[in-house]
Amino acid sequence: MDINELLNPPEGGNPPDPQNPPQENTPPEGAYSQEDEMRELAKSEAELELAESQHASLADSLDGEFAKEMSTLLTPEEMELRFDEDPRKFFDLVSAKKREFIEAKLKENEAGLEAKRSAVEDQRSNKAGNDAFSSFLADNPKADKEAILSFHNEDMSPRQKNEMKEIENPVERIKFIYDLMNKDAQPAKKEEEFPPDFEGTNHASSDNPLEGGDDREYLKSIGLR
């Protein structure tokens, strides 16, 4: 479900094999654990905090960087303005170039910072979704996570997905999908159908024109005998 509908669940997923149903939810050897996920998230959050702090003081460091690169940023013609009768022309040009340089660097750094923020948010969302699944599977050990995700992605209607989105608790969302999946998996009960005019034929009365042999002939004619 990208679990962004169900807290950014993964896309796709294979339907369960009816010949080999899952027996339990024991993760395979080497599987990514919740402890690993927590460590990775903590590491990413620390890196983001450091990047935010560095970004806040970036403008000051760029001031010195511009001074080092100024000669490569100005054309020969612009450098000649140093010797102009009005020195303000050169200093105004340098100030404008410096402003452009710093704004470009800040914008570039901000884009990288935004990517880090987005990655951390994805990790937080995925962790919340995985935690919800762990909680659900603890109470439903025979449930199959991949089958639930596959059912959500491939079998649920837009109406059902909208109904699911109204559920705030992520564990209850998973339960909603699981219950819906099990409901759809149950074979429909075949109800015996009778023609509209058959009602009351087993209760012959003086008002019923079909009695005795006539009744049996009628049932035979409509395929019930």
Contacts in CASP RR format, 6 or more apart in sequence:
PFRMAT RR
TARGET T0000
AUTHOR 0000-0000-0000
METHOD contacts of the structure
MODEL  1
MDINELLNPPEGGNPPDPQNPPQENTPPEGAYSQEDEMRELAKSEAELEL
AESQHASLADSLDGEFAKEMSTLLTPEEMELRFDEDPRKFFDLVSAKKRE
FIEAKLKENEAGLEAKRSAVEDQRSNKAGNDAFSSFLADNPKADKEAILS
FHNEDMSPRQKNEMKEIENPVERIKFIYDLMNKDAQPAKKEEEFPPDFEG
TNHASSDNPLEGGDDREYLKSIGLR
1 7 0 8 1.000
1 8 0 8 1.000
1 9 0 8 1.000
1 10 0 8 1.000
1 149 0 8 1.000
1 152 0 8 1.000
1 153 0 8 1.000
2 8 0 8 1.000
2 9 0 8 1.000
2 10 0 8 1.000
2 11 0 8 1.000
3 9 0 8 1.000
3 125 0 8 1.000
3 126 0 8 1.000
3 128 0 8 1.000
3 129 0 8 1.000
3 130 0 8 1.000
3 132 0 8 1.000
3 170 0 8 1.000
4 125 0 8 1.000
5 152 0 8 1.000
5 161 0 8 1.000
5 164 0 8 1.000
5 165 0 8 1.000
6 129 0 8 1.000
6 149 0 8 1.000
6 152 0 8 1.000
6 164 0 8 1.000
6 170 0 8 1.000
6 173 0 8 1.000
6 174 0 8 1.000
6 177 0 8 1.000
7 125 0 8 1.000
7 126 0 8 1.000
7 128 0 8 1.000
7 129 0 8 1.000
7 132 0 8 1.000
7 170 0 8 1.000
7 173 0 8 1.000
8 122 0 8 1.000
8 125 0 8 1.000
8 126 0 8 1.000
8 129 0 8 1.000
9 129 0 8 1.000
9 149 0 8 1.000
9 152 0 8 1.000
9 153 0 8 1.000
10 149 0 8 1.000
11 153 0 8 1.000
12 149 0 8 1.000
12 150 0 8 1.000
12 153 0 8 1.000
12 154 0 8 1.000
13 146 0 8 1.000
13 149 0 8 1.000
13 150 0 8 1.000
13 153 0 8 1.000
14 146 0 8 1.000
14 150 0 8 1.000
15 147 0 8 1.000
15 150 0 8 1.000
15 151 0 8 1.000
15 154 0 8 1.000
16 22 0 8 1.000
16 144 0 8 1.000
16 146 0 8 1.000
16 147 0 8 1.000
16 150 0 8 1.000
21 144 0 8 1.000
22 142 0 8 1.000
22 144 0 8 1.000
22 147 0 8 1.000
24 141 0 8 1.000
24 142 0 8 1.000
25 137 0 8 1.000
25 141 0 8 1.000
25 143 0 8 1.000
25 144 0 8 1.000
25 145 0 8 1.000
27 33 0 8 1.000
34 127 0 8 1.000
34 130 0 8 1.000
34 131 0 8 1.000
34 134 0 8 1.000
37 123 0 8 1.000
37 126 0 8 1.000
37 127 0 8 1.000
37 130 0 8 1.000
38 127 0 8 1.000
40 123 0 8 1.000
41 120 0 8 1.000
41 123 0 8 1.000
41 124 0 8 1.000
41 127 0 8 1.000
44 116 0 8 1.000
44 119 0 8 1.000
44 120 0 8 1.000
44 123 0 8 1.000
45 120 0 8 1.000
47 116 0 8 1.000
48 113 0 8 1.000
48 116 0 8 1.000
48 117 0 8 1.000
48 120 0 8 1.000
51 112 0 8 1.000
51 113 0 8 1.000
51 116 0 8 1.000
52 113 0 8 1.000
55 106 0 8 1.000
55 109 0 8 1.000
55 110 0 8 1.000
55 113 0 8 1.000
58 105 0 8 1.000
58 106 0 8 1.000
58 109 0 8 1.000
59 102 0 8 1.000
59 106 0 8 1.000
62 101 0 8 1.000
62 102 0 8 1.000
62 105 0 8 1.000
62 106 0 8 1.000
63 98 0 8 1.000
63 102 0 8 1.000
65 105 0 8 1.000
66 73 0 8 1.000
66 97 0 8 1.000
66 98 0 8 1.000
66 101 0 8 1.000
66 102 0 8 1.000
69 101 0 8 1.000
70 94 0 8 1.000
70 97 0 8 1.000
70 98 0 8 1.000
71 79 0 8 1.000
73 97 0 8 1.000
73 101 0 8 1.000
74 93 0 8 1.000
74 94 0 8 1.000
74 97 0 8 1.000
78 90 0 8 1.000
78 93 0 8 1.000
81 89 0 8 1.000
81 90 0 8 1.000
81 93 0 8 1.000
82 90 0 8 1.000
84 90 0 8 1.000
128 170 0 8 1.000
129 170 0 8 1.000
132 170 0 8 1.000
132 171 0 8 1.000
132 173 0 8 1.000
132 174 0 8 1.000
133 145 0 8 1.000
133 174 0 8 1.000
135 171 0 8 1.000
136 143 0 8 1.000
136 171 0 8 1.000
136 174 0 8 1.000
136 175 0 8 1.000
136 178 0 8 1.000
137 143 0 8 1.000
137 145 0 8 1.000
140 178 0 8 1.000
143 178 0 8 1.000
147 181 0 8 1.000
148 174 0 8 1.000
148 177 0 8 1.000
148 178 0 8 1.000
148 181 0 8 1.000
151 177 0 8 1.000
151 180 0 8 1.000
151 181 0 8 1.000
151 184 0 8 1.000
152 161 0 8 1.000
152 164 0 8 1.000
152 177 0 8 1.000
155 181 0 8 1.000
155 184 0 8 1.000
156 164 0 8 1.000
156 177 0 8 1.000
156 180 0 8 1.000
160 180 0 8 1.000
163 176 0 8 1.000
164 173 0 8 1.000
164 176 0 8 1.000
164 177 0 8 1.000
167 173 0 8 1.000
167 176 0 8 1.000
195 222 0 8 1.000
198 222 0 8 1.000
198 224 0 8 1.000
200 208 0 8 1.000
201 208 0 8 1.000
201 210 0 8 1.000
201 215 0 8 1.000
201 218 0 8 1.000
201 219 0 8 1.000
204 210 0 8 1.000
204 211 0 8 1.000
204 212 0 8 1.000
204 215 0 8 1.000
210 218 0 8 1.000
216 225 0 8 1.000
219 225 0 8 1.000
END
